[in-house]
Amino acid sequence: ENAELGIDYYSQFCFIRFWNYHTRHISPLEATLASAAKSAVEFSEDLDGNGVIDADEGALIIVVTKTGKAANLVSKYRPTGLIVVVTDSEVVARGCNSWSGQYPYLVESLENDENGNTMSKEQLLSKAVLWG
């Protein structure tokens, strides 16, 4: 917990973004997901006043993905809080353990079933929030 006292998440985000944008072309997908990470940093608040933004004080980011690429791009910018990765792939769920702040939430399917039913965005969000 004391190691977290020395981290200025906003400066860290700006440093990573600066060196990314000046060394190579950034895709529209990465630019969008970097904005999500920046928003999480800006919305985080130290509620108990101890100088540390704990996991329950950071903004929750929920990423629905089949490949894990979007979640990895968000993790690259090291936002505060949790990144809940909703996926139907066991490989992607296992891969979440090697990225910063990612927690997998495995669902049966992100596709429609034979009856055309799938979980709505609201259902996925509420389950991920309750789980996270």
N, C-alpha and C positions, 0 to 999 in steps of 0.2 A: 504494500500500500504506500509506503514512503517513497518508493521509486516513482510513483505516479505524480508526486508533488513537483518533480522537476520537468514535467512534460507540458509544454505550451502547445496544445493541439492545433491551434490556429496557425502558429508559426511553422509547425511541422507540416501542415497541409500546404501552406504557401511555398515552402521549400521544395516539396515533392512536385507540386504542380509547376513551379518555375523551371526546374531542371527537366521535367518531362516535355514541356511545351517548347523549350529552346533546343532540344536535342533531336526531336523527331516530330513527324506529323501526328496529330491526335485525331482519332476518328470521332464522328458525331456521337457514337455510342459512349465512348470513354469520356467525352466532354460532358454529356448528360449525367453519367454516373458520378463523375467528379463533383458535379454540382450537388448531387444527393449527399455525398460525403461531407461537402462543405456546409450544407444546411444542417446536418447532424452535429457538426462541431459548433456551429453558431447557436443552435437551439439547446445545447447542453447547459446545465446549470448546477452549481454546487449547492444543493438544497440544505445540507446539514452544516455547512460552513467550516468543514475541516480542511479545505484547500484541495481536496481530491474529488474529481468527478468519478463517482463509482458507477458500476454497470447499470444500476437502477436509476441513476440520475441522468444518464446520457439518453440521447434520442434513439429510438428503435428503428432500424432499417429492415424492411422485409423485401426480399428479392425472390421472385418466382422465376425459376430457371430450369431448363432441361440439361444444359451443358455446363453450367457453373461459371461461364465466362463473365457474366454480368456481376456476379457476387465477387469474383476475384478482382475485377476492376474497381469495385467499391472498396474492397479491403486494401488495395494498393495505396490508398490515400489515408489509411489509418484513422478512421473516424472514431469518436468516442461512442460508447454504448455498444449494443449488440447488433449483429447482422444476422437475422434469421433467414436461412436459405431454404425455401420451400421447393422441393424437387421430387420427382418420381424415380430418380435414378440412384441406385445404391452406390454406384461408383462416385457420383458427384457428392453424395452425402458423406462418404468416407473421406473424400478429398477436402472437405471443409475443415478437417482437423489440422491441416497444414497451412491454413491461412489465418491471418490476424483477425480475431473477433468474430469469426463465422461459427454459427451453430446450426446444424442441419435439422430440418423437419421433413421427414420422409412421408409422402402421401402415396396412395395407391396409383393414382393416375392424374395427370394434368389435362388429359384428353377427354372427349366425350365418350361415355360408355355406349353399349349397343342400343340403349334406349334414348341416346342423345342427351343424357344427363351428365353434368359435371358440377364440381363445387363452384359456387359463385365467388367472385372476388371478395365479397363481404364475408362469406364463410371462411375462406382461406385466411383473411386478415384476422378475424376474431379467433380462430384456432391458433394462429401463430402468436398473437398477442397473449393469449392465455398460456401457451406453452413457454413463450420467451419470458 
